[in-house]
């Protein structure tokens, strides 16, 4: 079992029908905690009361036990793409092998409302305890699809009307804020040392660069991911919900 921690993450997981058991703090509940209680009752999810560690402020007095998370398949991604959405938002990680960076990217994807995250089967971080812990419950909220051929998957996304935007660190790129990101977008992030692979790069409709004062100092991939996702949300007229 995996525990989702914090009011917002627990609410998102409850809304998605992922909960097995809701855990709320002992004593009186605030309005947001009572909302979780009502939602759990509505969903038929059992509720227990426990004493939380006083130092564990990240829990906000609420936790949700969910089934263990793992990768979803390419076939499941194809099923998802048949759904109708006003504007898709996918996060694609190409060559991100550190589990903690991976987990942090999953957390940002969930926080900024991404519909899904896509990773290649090879040269990618595992969905292990370190990744799940860093994701802080987000791995139970945003689906993570594992695909065999990333370039082929990007072409399938384009056939579904999704623009693919790859992030790079060279003169061929446009500034991120100068690209129209209001429609359906797949944001492609690469590893910190090598960036996105050549075949992946060739499959992108746009190449984007994050403007920085010191371009030679590359950003951590999870930090860069958060910046890019924020810009997409900003252009769409909303913040990080």
C-alpha positions in Angstrom: 0.0 0.0 0.0 1.0 3.6 -0.6 0.1 6.6 1.5 -0.9 9.9 -0.1 -0.3 12.8 2.3 -1.7 16.3 2.5 -5.2 17.8 2.0 -4.9 18.6 -1.7 -3.2 15.3 -2.7 -5.7 13.3 -0.7 -8.6 15.1 -2.2 -7.3 14.5 -5.7 -6.8 10.8 -5.1 -10.3 10.5 -3.5 -11.9 12.2 -6.5 -10.0 9.8 -8.8 -11.5 6.9 -6.8 -8.0 5.6 -5.7 -8.5 5.5 -2.0 -8.6 2.3 0.1 -8.7 4.0 3.6 -8.8 7.6 4.7 -6.9 8.5 7.8 -7.7 11.7 9.7 -6.2 13.2 12.8 -7.7 12.7 16.2 -9.7 15.6 17.7 -11.6 18.3 16.0 -11.4 18.7 12.2 -11.1 21.9 10.2 -13.3 22.6 7.2 -11.0 21.1 4.7 -10.6 17.9 6.7 -14.3 17.6 7.1 -14.6 17.9 3.3 -12.4 14.9 2.9 -14.5 13.0 5.5 -17.7 13.8 3.6 -16.0 12.8 0.2 -14.8 9.5 1.6 -18.2 8.7 3.0 -19.7 9.5 -0.4 -17.2 7.2 -2.1 -17.7 4.4 0.3 -14.2 4.6 1.6 -13.6 3.6 5.3 -12.3 6.3 7.6 -10.1 5.9 10.7 -8.7 8.4 13.2 -5.1 8.4 14.2 -2.6 10.6 16.0 -0.2 12.1 13.5 3.4 12.9 14.3 3.5 16.6 15.4 6.6 17.1 13.2 4.9 15.7 10.1 3.4 19.0 9.0 3.2 17.8 5.3 0.3 15.5 6.3 -2.0 18.4 7.2 -3.8 15.9 9.4 -4.9 13.7 6.5 -3.5 10.7 4.7 -5.0 8.2 2.2 -4.0 4.6 1.7 -4.0 3.6 -1.9 -3.0 0.5 -3.9 0.7 0.4 -4.9 1.4 2.3 -8.0 3.2 1.2 -11.1 3.6 1.9 -14.8 0.7 1.7 -17.2 1.0 0.3 -20.7 1.3 1.7 -24.2 -2.1 0.2 -25.0 -3.7 2.0 -22.0 -2.2 5.3 -23.3 -3.9 4.6 -26.7 -7.2 4.2 -24.9 -6.7 7.4 -23.0 -6.1 9.3 -26.2 -9.5 8.3 -27.5 -11.1 10.5 -24.8 -12.2 14.0 -25.6 -10.3 16.8 -23.9 -10.3 20.6 -24.5 -6.5 20.7 -24.1 -4.3 17.7 -23.3 -1.2 18.2 -21.2 1.4 15.4 -21.2 4.8 15.4 -19.6 7.4 13.3 -21.4 10.7 12.4 -19.7 13.5 11.2 -22.0 16.5 9.8 -20.1 15.6 10.9 -16.6 17.2 8.0 -14.6 17.4 9.3 -11.1 14.4 8.1 -9.1 14.2 11.3 -6.9 14.3 13.6 -10.0 11.7 11.3 -11.5 9.5 11.4 -8.4 9.8 15.2 -8.3 8.7 15.5 -11.9 5.7 13.3 -11.2 4.8 15.6 -8.3 5.0 18.7 -10.5 2.9 16.9 -13.2 0.2 16.2 -10.7 0.4 19.7 -9.1 0.0 21.5 -12.5 -2.8 19.2 -13.7 -1.0 17.1 -16.3 -3.2 14.4 -17.8 -0.4 11.9 -17.9 3.4 11.3 -17.8 5.2 9.3 -20.4 8.6 7.6 -20.1 10.6 5.2 -22.3 10.9 1.6 -21.1 14.8 1.8 -21.3 17.0 4.5 -19.8 14.4 5.7 -17.4 14.1 5.7 -13.6 12.1 2.9 -11.9 8.9 3.4 -10.0 10.6 2.4 -6.8 10.2 3.5 -3.2 12.5 6.5 -3.6 10.5 7.8 -6.6 7.1 7.2 -4.9 8.2 8.9 -1.7 9.6 11.9 -3.5 6.3 12.2 -5.5 4.6 12.6 -2.2 1.4 10.8 -3.3 1.3 12.2 -6.8 2.2 8.8 -8.3 -1.3 7.7 -7.3 -2.9 10.8 -9.0 -1.3 11.2 -12.4 -0.9 8.0 -14.6 2.6 7.2 -15.7 2.8 5.3 -19.0 5.9 3.3 -20.1 6.4 3.0 -23.9 8.9 1.0 -26.0 9.6 3.7 -28.6 9.4 7.3 -27.5 9.7 8.9 -30.9 6.9 6.7 -32.2 4.7 7.6 -29.2 5.3 11.3 -29.9 4.1 10.8 -33.4 1.0 9.2 -32.1 0.4 12.1 -29.9 0.7 14.5 -32.8 -1.8 12.4 -34.8 -4.2 13.0 -31.8 -3.7 16.7 -32.2 -1.1 17.2 -29.5 1.8 19.6 -30.2 5.2 18.3 -29.0 7.5 20.8 -27.3 11.1 19.7 -26.5 13.3 21.6 -24.1 16.9 22.2 -25.2 20.0 24.3 -24.4 21.1 25.7 -27.7 20.6 28.5 -30.2 18.1 26.6 -32.3 15.4 27.0 -29.6 12.7 29.6 -29.1 12.2 31.1 -25.7 9.6 29.1 -23.8 7.2 32.1 -23.3 7.2 32.9 -27.0 5.6 29.5 -27.9 1.8 29.2 -27.9 1.2 26.6 -25.2 -2.6 27.0 -24.8 -3.6 24.0 -27.0 -2.9 20.3 -26.4 0.8 20.0 -25.5 3.3 17.3 -24.8 6.2 18.8 -22.9 9.4 16.8 -23.5 12.2 17.1 -20.8 15.6 15.4 -21.2 18.4 14.4 -18.8 20.5 17.2 -17.3 23.7 16.0 -18.8 22.6 15.0 -22.4 19.2 16.6 -22.8 16.7 14.9 -25.1 18.0 12.3 -27.6 18.3 13.2 -31.2 15.4 11.0 -32.4 13.2 12.5 -29.8 14.3 16.0 -30.8 13.5 15.3 -34.4 10.0 14.3 -33.4 9.3 17.6 -31.6 7.2 20.3 -33.3 8.9 23.0 -31.3 12.2 23.4 -29.4 12.0 25.6 -26.3 14.6 27.2 -24.0 14.1 28.5 -20.5 15.7 32.0 -20.3 18.3 32.2 -17.5 20.9 34.7 -16.5 23.7 32.0 -16.7 22.9 29.6 -19.5 26.0 27.5 -18.8 24.5 26.5 -15.4 21.8 24.0 -16.4 18.7 23.7 -14.2 17.9 20.5 -12.3 15.4 18.6 -14.5 12.7 18.7 -11.9 13.1 22.4 -11.4 13.0 23.0 -15.1 9.9 20.8 -15.4 8.1 22.9 -12.8 9.0 26.1 -14.6 7.8 24.8 -18.0 4.5 23.4 -16.5 3.9 26.7 -14.8 4.3 28.6 -18.0 1.8 26.3 -19.7 -0.7 26.9 -16.9 0.0 30.7 -17.0 -0.8 30.8 -20.7 -4.0 28.8 -20.1 -5.1 31.4 -17.5 -4.7 29.4 -14.4 -2.1 28.8 -11.7 -1.0 25.6 -9.9 -4.3 24.4 -8.5 
